[in-house]
Amino acid sequence: MSYGLIFWDNSAISKCVFKLQKRAIRIIMGARNNDSCREFFKRLKILPLSAQYICSLLVFVVNNRNLFLDNAELYATKTRNSSNLLPPLSHVTK
């Protein structure tokens, strides 16, 4: 489920995958279909799909820090946002 998550999580299929994840959690825990899965995720120490997406994005940024610039590298003025990261620019051509 986590393979390539940073690329496909924004797609329409991610909602279906999250529903399948909850269904699997309910089967593991022997719960009914209308029971909340929030406590089951905590008890099993499993991250929901949205939290896995955020975690995988953070790991990508940490492991590829050299791809990102921060505002301090572009602008000489020191501001409270000078440590914010800028995503790399992509130049797409046909």
matplotlib code that plots the C-alpha trace (Angstrom):
import matplotlib.pyplot as plt

x = [0.0, 2.9, 4.7, 4.7, 2.4, 3.7, 2.7, -0.7, -2.2, -3.9, -5.7, -9.3, -8.5, -6.9, -10.4, -11.1, -7.8, -8.5, -11.9, -10.2, -7.6, -10.4, -12.2, -9.1, -8.6, -12.2, -11.6, -8.4, -10.1, -13.4, -15.4, -18.7, -19.0, -20.2, -17.6, -15.1, -11.6, -9.8, -9.0, -8.2, -5.5, -4.0, -4.2, -2.5, 0.0, -0.9, -0.9, -4.0, -3.4, -3.4, -0.8, 1.3, 1.2, 2.4, 5.1, 6.4, 6.5, 8.5, 10.9, 11.3, 12.1, 14.6, 16.4, 16.4, 17.1, 19.6, 16.7, 15.0, 16.0, 15.0, 14.0, 17.3, 19.2, 17.1, 16.5, 19.0, 16.4, 15.9, 12.3, 10.4, 9.8, 13.4, 13.7, 10.7, 11.5, 10.7, 9.8, 12.1, 10.9, 10.0, 10.3, 8.0, 8.3, 6.6]
y = [0.0, 2.4, 1.7, 4.9, 6.6, 10.1, 9.8, 8.3, 9.5, 12.6, 10.4, 9.4, 5.8, 6.8, 7.0, 3.4, 2.3, 4.0, 2.2, -1.1, -0.4, 0.3, -2.9, -4.9, -3.4, -4.3, -7.9, -8.1, -6.7, -8.6, -5.4, -4.6, -2.6, 0.6, 0.6, 3.4, 2.4, 5.2, 3.3, 0.1, 2.0, 3.2, -0.2, -1.9, 1.0, 1.3, 4.7, 5.5, 6.2, 10.0, 9.8, 7.4, 9.9, 12.7, 10.5, 9.4, 13.0, 14.1, 11.2, 12.1, 15.7, 14.7, 12.2, 14.6, 17.9, 18.9, 19.2, 22.0, 25.6, 27.7, 31.3, 32.4, 31.0, 33.1, 36.4, 38.4, 39.8, 37.8, 37.1, 34.6, 32.6, 32.4, 28.7, 27.7, 25.2, 25.8, 22.9, 22.3, 23.9, 21.6, 22.5, 20.4, 20.4, 18.5]
z = [0.0, 0.7, -2.6, -4.6, -2.2, -2.7, -6.4, -6.2, -2.9, -4.5, -7.0, -6.8, -5.9, -2.6, -1.0, -2.1, -0.7, 2.7, 2.8, 2.1, 4.9, 7.4, 6.2, 6.8, 10.3, 11.2, 10.0, 12.1, 15.2, 14.7, 14.7, 13.0, 9.8, 11.5, 14.3, 14.3, 13.4, 15.1, 18.3, 16.3, 14.4, 17.7, 19.3, 16.3, 15.9, 12.2, 10.4, 8.4, 4.7, 5.0, 7.8, 5.8, 2.9, 5.1, 6.7, 3.3, 2.0, 5.1, 4.6, 1.0, 1.8, 4.5, 2.3, -0.7, 1.0, -1.7, -4.2, -2.3, -1.8, 1.2, 1.1, 2.7, -0.3, -2.7, -0.8, 1.2, 3.6, 6.8, 7.6, 9.7, 6.5, 5.5, 6.5, 4.4, 1.7, -2.0, -4.2, -7.2, -10.4, -13.2, -16.8, -18.9, -22.7, -25.4]

ax = plt.figure().add_subplot(projection="3d")
ax.plot(x, y, z, "-o")
ax.set_aspect("equal")
plt.show()
